[in-house]
Amino acid sequence: MKIKILATGSSKFERFIHRWGVSFLIGDDVLFDTFGDPGILLNNIRKFGVDTAKIKHIVLSHDDWDHIAGLWYFLRNRTDITVYICPRFKQELKDRIASFGVRLVEVEPMTEINKDVFSSGQIFTSYTDRRIFEQSLVMKSLNNLTIVTGCAHPGIINIIHTVQKQFHEDKVYAVLGGFHLKDNPDEVNMNIIRELKDAGIYKIFPMHCTGKQVERMIHHEFGDRCIKAVEGDSIEL
C-alpha cells in the first residue's frame, strides 16, 4: 500500500509561520490529517498531481489546528466524503463538519476505514493543562502492520501496544509520523527508542513533532532502517 506525504512541517521556524503539521494520502482515497496551512497543502496537491475527486475518506488524528486547517477545502460540494473523528473532539468542530452535509463517524475502539485500513480508535492522554483524544491510522499487509500517527500525544509505545492488542498476532512492521518527543529529556527518549526496538519495529519514519535531536538518536539506533521522509515522497509498505 502506498503512502504519499502531502505536507509536513517540523522546524521551529515552520511552527512560527504556521507551516506546521502533517498530511498523508493513503492509496488514492484516504486522507489522514490536513496540515496547518491550507495554501501549502493545496499547492502541494496540485504539484504532486493528486486527484482530490478520488478522496472519499478523511481521518483526523486530533483536533489541534495544525491537523485540521485544510479540511474545509475538501468538504465543499462533496457530500460523498466521510470524515472520521474521535468522539471527544470539540463540539464546535463536529458541528462545523456536519454543516457540510458529509457523513461524520465517531470512531470506536477500532474502526475500519477501507479495505486493510483502520482507525486505532480513540486513545486518551492527559497533560497538566489539557486532555487530548487522538486516533492513529493502521494499515494491514499480510501479517504486517504499519501505524501512521499525527502527533502520538498518547505515546508512541502506548499506541503500538493498543494496536497490537487489537490485531493480536499481526506484527507492527513500521511506524510513521509525528511522535511528539521533542520536549522530552534525552534519557526519556532513549528509553522510548529502546522500547521501539524491543517492540520489533523494523522501519521508522520520524517526522513533524518528533524533534531533530530525537531523530538523530533514532537514526543512531536504527541505522538505515530510520528513514527521512519529505514532502512528495511515496512510501510503499
N, C-alpha and C positions, 0 to 999 in steps of 0.2 A: 504494500500500500504506500502511496506517495504522500509526503507532507511537503507543502510549499510554504516557505517563510515569506509572508507578505510584508510584514513590518516588524521591526524590533528597535527598542531604544534601551541603552544600557549604561551610558556615561552620566556623570554628574551634570555636564553641560546640557545633554539631551533632556534630562529631567527638568532643568531650569527653564528650557524653552518649550516644555510640554511635548517634546518629540520622544515620548516615553511609552512603554507598554509593549505588547506583542499582538500579533495576529497570524494565524496559521490557516491554510487551506488543506483539508484532509480529502484526498481524492479530488473530485470535481464539485462536490455538492455539500460538504460540511465545513462551515467556517467556525473556527474556535477563537474567540475574542476579536475585538475590533479596534484595538490600538487607542492611543490618546490624542492623536492629531488626524482628524478625518481627511484633511487635504493630502497629507503624506500617504495615507493608506490608499486613497482613491488614485493618486498619481502612480503609486506602485502597481496597483491592479491593472491600470492601463499599460504601464511599461512592461509588465510581465505577461500580458496577453490573457488575463483571466476573464472567462466568460461568466459574468455575475448572474446571468439568467439561469445558469445551472445550479446555483447555490439554493438549496432547499431547507437547510438546517443551520441555525446559528446557535452556538453554545457559548454562554458567558460564564467564565470561570468564577468571577465575583463582581460586585457592583462598584468597585473603585473606578474613578474617571478614566484611568489610562487603559482600561479594558473594554469600555463601552462607548467611547466617544464617536466612533464611526458607525455605530449600529443604525442610526436613523436613516442614513442614505439607503441602506438595503431594504428598509421596510416600506418605502414609498411605492404605492401601487403594486405591492407584492403580497397579496393575501395567501399565496401558495407557500409561504415560508413558515417554518415552525421555529420558535425561539425557546431554548431550554435554559431555565434559571434555577437557582436554589430557592426553596420555599421561604427562607428568611431574608431574601433580598428586600430592599426598601420598598414600601408600598407605592411610593410615587413613581418609582421606576417600573414596577409592574403595571400600574395604571397607564403610564405613557406608552409602553409597548402594546398593551391591549387596545389602545385607542386607534392603532393602525389596522385593526381587524385581522391580525395574524393569529395563528394558533400559539398559545402560550402553555408550556409544560413545566411544572414544578417538579424537579427530579426527586425520586425516592432513593432508597439506599443504592440502587443501581438501575439505570435506565438505558435501554437500547436506543441508540440514535439512528443507526443504519446498519446494514449487514457488516458485522465484525467491528462495529464502532459503538462504544458505550460511554455513558457518563459514570463516573465513580460514585455518583450520588453526593449529597451534601455532607461535607466534613467541616467540623466546627473548631475554631480556636479562639482563645480569649487573651487579650492584652490588657495592660493596666487601664487604658483609656478607651478601648473599643472591643467589640466582638466581630469576628469575620467568619462568614459562611462561604465556602468555596467548593467547587467541583473541579475535577480533572477529567481529561479525556483518555480513554483506554482503547487501544486498537489490538485486535487479536489476529495472529497469523500462525497457522498450525498450532503448536503448543507454546508459542512465544507471545508475550505481551509488550506493547510499547505504551508508556504513560507520557502524556503531554500535559504540562502544568502551566497555569497562568503565572501565579506568584508562589504557590505552595506555602501560603501562610500557615496552614495546619501542620507543616513539617513534611519534608520530602520522605523521610523514613516512615512516618505515620501514614502518609498516602500510599506508599508501596505496600505496607502491611495490610492496609484496608483493602486494596485491590487484590492482593494475594488471597485473602480470606474469601473474597467474592468469587474468584476464579479457580480456587482450590489447587489443582495440580499444574496449572499453566505457570510458566516461568516468566518473570519480568526481565526482558532482554535489554531494553533501552529506556532511558528517561530523557526528556527533552523539555526545555522551557526555563522559566524563572524559578529559582529555588529559594529566594529570599534569605540568603545567608550573609549579605553584605554588611550587616551591623553586628554580627557575632564576633566574639574573640576568636583568634586563630585556633586555640585549643579546642573550643567547642566545634568549630568547623572541621578540624582534623578528625575528631571522633565521628562526626556525621559521614565524612568521606570513607572512613574505615567501615562504617555500617553499610554504606552503599556497596562496597566491595564484598562484604560478608553476605549481603543480600543476593549476590550473584549477578549484579548489573554488569553487562558486557560493554555496552556503548552508552556514553553520556554526552549530552549536548547542553552545557550550561549557558544560559542567556539571561537577558533582562536584569532582574534584581538579584542575581547570584552574587555579583561583586567581582571586580577584576582580580583582586588578591586571591579570592577563593578559587576563581577559575584557574589561576596559576597552580594553586595547591592541588586541585583535581587533576590537572594535566600531569603534574609530577607523579601522582599515584597511578593514574590510568594510562599514561603514555599516549600512544596514537589511538587508543580507544576513547579518549576525550577529544571531541571534535568541535572546532569553532564553526558555527553556522551563522551565515549573514543573510540579509535580505536578498531574495531572489533565488536562494538555494532550494533545490528539490532533494529531499531525503527519501530514499527507498528503504523500507524496512519490512 
